Amino acid sequence: MQKVGQQGADPLWTIFERKVNVNLRLIRLTIWSRVVLLSLGVLALFVFWPGRLMGEMKRRYPFMTLSLRGAFVAALVTLAANDSGIVAAATLLLPATLVALLLLPEVAAGVGGGERAEAG
């Protein structure tokens, strides 16, 4: 903060550049980048895509929908704030993505024509 007060925004750009370089290196070298991209894609489609599937998800699990959105936003903030944001974002997104994928068949069954009948 002292450097910013003395030199303006230039030190912030240096910090930002360092963070981007570390994250780009991790993207090239680790599998975490694929986990983050896949998880962000799944959550973005599942949570922000307007349609019947998300309407059913919001109706059945309103608080879960909010928590999935929160995980998505938190992952984006983590990517921006941490030097190794790829790893942190991936570990943050894993539980949220798994929950979304586990709920998907149940929610899709509700969209596809009512509740599934129990075998018996």
C-alpha positions as CSV (number, residue, x, y, z in Angstrom):
1,M,0.0,0.0,0.0
2,Q,2.9,2.3,0.8
3,K,4.3,1.8,-2.7
4,V,0.9,2.5,-4.3
5,G,0.7,5.7,-2.3
6,Q,4.2,6.7,-3.5
7,Q,4.3,5.4,-7.1
8,G,0.6,5.1,-8.1
9,A,-0.9,2.0,-9.6
10,D,2.4,0.7,-11.2
11,P,3.1,-1.7,-8.3
12,L,-0.4,-3.2,-8.7
13,W,0.4,-4.0,-12.3
14,T,3.6,-5.8,-11.3
15,I,1.7,-7.9,-8.7
16,F,-1.1,-8.7,-11.3
17,E,1.5,-9.7,-13.9
18,R,3.2,-12.1,-11.4
19,K,-0.1,-13.7,-10.5
20,V,-1.0,-14.2,-14.2
21,N,2.4,-15.7,-15.0
22,V,2.2,-18.2,-12.1
23,N,-1.3,-19.2,-13.1
24,L,-0.3,-19.6,-16.8
25,R,2.6,-21.8,-15.8
26,L,0.3,-23.9,-13.6
27,I,-2.2,-24.2,-16.5
28,R,0.5,-25.6,-18.8
29,L,2.0,-27.9,-16.2
30,T,-0.8,-29.3,-14.1
31,I,-4.0,-31.2,-14.5
32,W,-5.7,-28.7,-12.2
33,S,-6.3,-26.4,-15.1
34,R,-8.5,-29.0,-16.8
35,V,-10.3,-29.6,-13.5
36,V,-11.0,-25.8,-13.2
37,L,-12.1,-25.4,-16.8
38,L,-14.4,-28.4,-16.7
39,S,-15.8,-27.5,-13.3
40,L,-16.4,-23.8,-14.3
41,G,-18.1,-24.9,-17.5
42,V,-20.3,-27.4,-15.7
43,L,-21.3,-24.9,-13.0
44,A,-21.8,-22.1,-15.5
45,L,-24.1,-24.2,-17.6
46,F,-25.9,-25.7,-14.7
47,V,-26.4,-22.6,-12.6
48,F,-26.5,-19.7,-15.0
49,W,-28.2,-21.3,-18.1
50,P,-31.8,-20.1,-18.3
51,G,-34.2,-22.9,-19.0
52,R,-36.5,-25.6,-17.6
53,L,-33.7,-27.5,-16.0
54,M,-32.5,-24.6,-13.9
55,G,-36.1,-23.6,-13.1
56,E,-36.6,-27.0,-11.7
57,M,-33.3,-26.9,-9.8
58,K,-34.2,-23.5,-8.3
59,R,-37.7,-24.8,-7.3
60,R,-36.4,-28.0,-5.7
61,Y,-33.2,-26.7,-4.2
62,P,-33.2,-22.9,-3.9
63,F,-30.4,-22.8,-1.3
64,M,-28.3,-25.3,-3.2
65,T,-28.6,-23.2,-6.3
66,L,-27.4,-20.1,-4.4
67,S,-24.5,-22.1,-2.9
68,L,-23.4,-23.3,-6.4
69,R,-23.5,-19.8,-7.7
70,G,-21.4,-18.7,-4.6
71,A,-18.9,-21.4,-5.3
72,F,-18.6,-20.2,-9.0
73,V,-18.0,-16.6,-7.9
74,A,-15.6,-17.7,-5.2
75,A,-13.6,-19.7,-7.7
76,L,-13.3,-16.7,-10.0
77,V,-12.2,-14.5,-7.1
78,T,-9.7,-17.2,-6.0
79,L,-8.3,-17.3,-9.5
80,A,-7.7,-13.5,-9.4
81,A,-6.4,-13.3,-5.9
82,N,-4.0,-16.2,-5.4
83,D,-0.7,-16.8,-7.0
84,S,-1.6,-20.4,-7.4
85,G,-5.3,-19.7,-8.0
86,I,-5.7,-22.7,-10.4
87,V,-5.2,-25.2,-7.6
88,A,-7.2,-23.3,-5.0
89,A,-10.1,-22.8,-7.5
90,A,-10.1,-26.4,-8.5
91,T,-10.3,-27.7,-5.0
92,L,-13.0,-25.2,-4.2
93,L,-15.0,-26.3,-7.3
94,L,-14.8,-30.0,-6.9
95,P,-17.5,-30.4,-4.2
96,A,-19.8,-28.0,-5.9
97,T,-19.5,-29.6,-9.3
98,L,-20.0,-33.1,-7.9
99,V,-23.2,-31.9,-6.1
100,A,-24.5,-30.4,-9.3
101,L,-23.8,-33.6,-11.2
102,L,-25.3,-35.8,-8.5
103,L,-28.5,-33.7,-8.5
104,L,-28.8,-33.6,-12.3
105,P,-30.6,-36.9,-12.9
106,E,-33.2,-36.1,-10.2
107,V,-33.8,-32.6,-11.5
108,A,-33.9,-33.8,-15.1
109,A,-36.5,-36.4,-14.2
110,G,-38.7,-33.7,-12.7
111,V,-38.4,-31.6,-15.9
112,G,-39.0,-34.6,-18.2
113,G,-42.5,-35.3,-17.1
114,G,-43.0,-35.5,-13.4
115,E,-41.5,-37.5,-10.6
116,R,-40.1,-40.9,-11.3
117,A,-42.2,-43.7,-10.0
118,E,-40.6,-45.9,-7.5
119,A,-40.1,-49.5,-8.4
120,G,-41.8,-51.9,-6.1
